Amino acid sequence: MGCCCDQDDDVEILRHLNPSPPVHSPPLQPPPADHSTAILSPMNSHFFALSCRDILRLIFEHLSIPDLARSSCVCRLWHSVASDQEIVAGAFKAPWKVKDVVGKPSSWSFWRDNCLGKFAISHRILRGDSLASLAVKYSVQVTDIKRLNNMMSDHGIYSRERLLIPIGNPNILINSICYIEMDAIAKREVAVLYLDGIPMTQHLYGKVTSEQGMSSVQKILGEVVLMKSNVLDFDDFNASLLDTLYEFVGKRVSLQLVSAIHGDPSNELRGKLGEEAYLEEWITTITPLTTGEATFKVTFDWDEEHMGIPGAFFITNHHHTQFYLKSLTLQHVPPHGTTLFFPCNSWIYPSHRYKKDRIFFVNQSYLPSETPEPLRKFREDELQSLRGDGNGELQEWDRVYDYALYNDLADPDKAPQYARPVLGGSTTYPYPRRGRTGRPPTNFMGSISFSDPETESRIPLVKSLNVYVPRDERFGHLKLSDFLAYALKAVSQVIKPGLEEYFEGIPGEFDSLQDVLDLYEGGFPVPEGLFEVIRENIAAPFLKEIFRTDGERLFKFPLPQVIKEDKSAWRTDEEFGREMLAGLNPVIIRRLQDFPPRSKLDPKVYGDQKSKITEEQIIHNLDGLTVEEAIKKNRLFILDHHDSLMPYLRRVNTTSTKTYASRTILFLQENGTLKPLAIELSLPNLQGDEFGVVSRVFFPAEQGVGSTIWQLAKAYVAVNDSGYHQLISHWLNTHAVIEPFVIATNRQLSVLHPVFKLLHPHFRDTMNINAFARQILINAGGILEATVFPSKYAMEMSSVLYKDWAFHEQALPADLIKRGMAIEDSNSPHGLRLVIEDYPYAVDGLEIWSAIKTWVTDYCSFYYKTDEAVQNDPELQSWWKELREEGHGDKKDEPWWPKMQNIEELIDTCAIIIWIASALHAAVNFGQYPYAGYLPNRPTISRKFMPEEGTPEYKELETNPEKAFLRTITAQLQTLLGIASIEILSRHSSDEVYLGQRDSPKWTADKEVLDAFEKFGKKLAEIEDGITKRNEDLTLRNRVGPVFMPYTLLYPSSEEGLTGKGIPNSVSI
């Protein structure tokens, strides 16, 4: 639209339009009868704020095209607003109820006339078409078709690909999408409707000759999916308003396509850049609350002749606030009209936060040697940005992946008792690396008396959600909401002083098993004033209902599966043995091959550590076999925590913990179940470690005080197993060991690299949950130290046991063979014969392992055809070198690391990584609440030694066995903290992505790979059916056990919540 006004002052014009009424003005006269008051127009409105853009926009959005034209002639301000693309396009389509008009006209005059003649139907010419038949088909006149298409006669119809058809019935435009096109033959610019829904690219992006007449520019339509920060950030409710303001002043979100074909000689042959394009309709696009996602259009001018095909794009955020970019889709990209998809899944901060603009690549995988030359430098630039320079404290907008030691667990500034050794970087305390935050050392704040310059300072506990990890590694908004919904339990350290204060003065003990059951059935009364403490310490509105209440002030937890069907079956010996095969920690039991069991501890340091269990003590329970015969027949097994705990036991027992190092001998019965034969509980010799151990051996009993002693002996074993499970099987062997792979992959493998695309889903949320753990779980004085028996020595002990970790042994077949639980047999499924056929973890696990291995083999074999391709891949070799020398640097010289010299080593490596991140973690994590949510079944702490005959404690065993049992294991407060924590860790979030799934079906453009992934998914579905059938087989007694609890921890899929099944892709909780 042109502006009709002259250069007079706009303010003066507005003053005359809205003069102040005189004091004694006569009553307003009604408008003339022929004047329409139904039309909302500045020409007939009487209000004072007509110089405000926002108000003008609200008014103009309701105006017709003629009224907009008149409004634009009032003044420069009104002209600017009335000419806005969003407003004129809305007025253009409003009378016909068109859903959308896509594209920009060659001239603004297009919008002035929105009569029906501005719209047309696109008809592809087919054999047999004639003007007469088309006129009949579309109910229009032949002459109208001729006129619209600039035709003089019927001749030459087949020389055209399509005809524009006039629209006789405007109803077909309702809820339609039309495309603004300049038809080269008809010489008309119209809004075209495609009844088949498929625009013809040669018309849709009709070529426009440039001013020089040398190049042809085409329009490419893009669709951007993102989440605005006001939906995702709980702390910034003004984000939307500020971004709107920035849009008004021209600070918008811009995108530039990058050529994958033609390089720019002035920029080291990096791909040529297209013209900047901007997200459209940012202000008027409303983000749905259900998904948080919004879709924006963007139109690119693209010179296909000189630019070729785009392979990447830059995006620049000129807004005030960050947003989460999910994807860009380009439709009908010339020359073949293809669709290009750019997965992003990244936070985009305002441009001043970055040293380089953000770039994203198309969903095509390239080995470094196959990368299109114009993208090669951009590929290298992006990796360099992710590596950082190793300096300074990292901020939330930084995208840096780097390594650090575990030197952030201690808090010596707080008090000397919170000092802890640095883990990693030494032979004494080796450890995997974690993500670097760059925080200053603890003496930075001047607390020299308690500080350790080698220890990194900590952030306040209440700010734990802000601990640095690369922004794209943080939880998504749905998972964060789920996490915060239970966060009070997870950050119970904050209220722990309050808990201790209010529990002080009342019995901190359970007196009976019914007291424990009341936590689930009736709830546990919260002392008066505790909720006030909670509110004072936790401000987030999400945390108000964390303690599940029933209207009264009660702690109340879901009923754990282990007691759901039978409240006492957990006490049976059969269930005790079954949980070593199908429980929370089924990765420790091994076949007994030497009797009596031997220790590997250095006898020069620890003296004689050999077991005191004798054949005479157990032979009567071996079904007529001798010990030697039982060993040869693979009938004897051991749960052995002796060597792992003994070196720390003397120090651990100086704390409130009083426990033993245990060995448990079990016998495989004919019905396939394990029968415990003896439990050996050992303590360091009082005279010194070099004098060996003092051991007591206990045997099954069903009556009298003997049965209570046996129950206590099993509890001491459970305490050992719970601590080992939480520290080693769970934290160390999944969470800690996988984080270096996350860091190395992002530092050394481009997003274009096929191995990156293979592994990246298996790293989701891992750095974030590990950072949270360092803040509130495994830190000095944290929840772990408060709820498991090693107490302040917990993480130090995990460091010592990391010395025994070997990457290649994490493959399930290798692990089973190492523990003697399987024997290589080419005639058996998966090439292994299980020595216990009904070993649910191993049976289900081998099927999952095999499916993963097949999928990884199909995937890697598609991209790597020869071993030389593996050897000559610089990114792959750098990745593997850095992983060994930096990520697991304390084990860099171990001979067992794969050399990464052939396809087989690559396949094995990737399969192990995926297995650890998905199935292994699922097997040891999501059973925590179902099995250990009932603490008597899996106590984590023992506070008293086994009573000696003749003592008051022994007398209590006789008179009140339940009370004596509960006084020995985990106390009331620790039980509450422990149950609350493992309930969090056992839940699936609502946005969980499971094994065999991806968060986008367009994660790769390679069809063969997508087909292989679909095959992988179908195989997992078959495995699910097999698990269900095995759980229904009554002959497989270890599948459900006396507690009637089917083994589903390796069932691949799950619903959200506390399900006891499901294999997420990654270590995400």
Buried (B, 14 or more C-beta within 10 A) or exposed (E): BEBEBEEEEBEEBBEEBBEEEEEEEEEEEEEEEEEEEEEBBBEEEEEEEBBEEEBBBEBBBBBBBBBBBBBBBBBBBBBEBBBBEBBBBBBBBBBBEBEEBBBBBEEBEBBBEBEBBBBBBBBEBEEEBEBEEBBEEBEBEBEBBBBBBEBEEEEEBEEBEBBBBBBBEEEBBEEBBBBBBBBEBBEBBBBBBBEEEEBBBBBBBBBEEEEEEEBBBBBBBBBBBBBBBBBBBBEBEEBBEBBBBBBEEEBBBBBBBBBBBBBBEEEEBBBBBBEBBBBBBBBEBEBEEEEBBBBBBBBBBBBBBBBBBBBBBBBBBBBBBBBBBBBBBBBBBBEEBEEBBBBBBBBBBBBEBBEEEBBBBBBBBBBBEEBBEBBBBBBBEBBEBBBBEEEEEBEBBBBBBBBBBBBBBBBBBBEEEBBBBBBBBEEEBBBBBBBBBBBEBBBEEEEEEBBBEBBBBBBEBEEBBEBBBBBBBBBBBBBBBBBBBBBBBBBBBBBBEBBEBBBEEEEEEBBEBEBBBBBBEEBBEBBEEBBEBBEEBBEBEBBEEBBBBEEEBBBBBBBBBBBBEBBEBBBBBBBBBBBBBBBBBBBBBBBBEEBBBBBEBEEEEBBEBBBBBEEEBBBEBBBEBEBEEBBEEBBBBBBBBBBBBBBBBBBBBEBEBBBBBBBBBBBBBEEBBBBBBBBBBBBBBEEEBEEBBBBBBBBBBEEEBBBBBBBBBBBBBBBBBBBBBBBBBBBBBBBBBBBBBBBBBBBBBBBBBBBBBBBBBBBBBBBBBBBBBBBBBBBBBBBBBBBBBBBBBBBBBBBBBBEEBEBBBBBBBBBBBEBBBBBEEEEEEBEBBBBBEBBBBBBBBBBBBBBBBBBBBBBBEBBBEEBEBBEEBEBBBBBBBBBBEBBBBBBEEEEEBBEBBBBEBBBBBBBBBBBBBBBBBBBBBBBBBBBBBBBBBBBBBBBBBBBEEEEEBBBBBEEBBBBBBBBBBBBBBBBBBBBBBBBBBBBBBEBBBBBBBBBEEBBBBBEEBBEBBEBBBEBBEEBBEBBEEBBEEEEBBBBBBBBEBBBBBBBBBBEBEBBBBBBBBBBBB
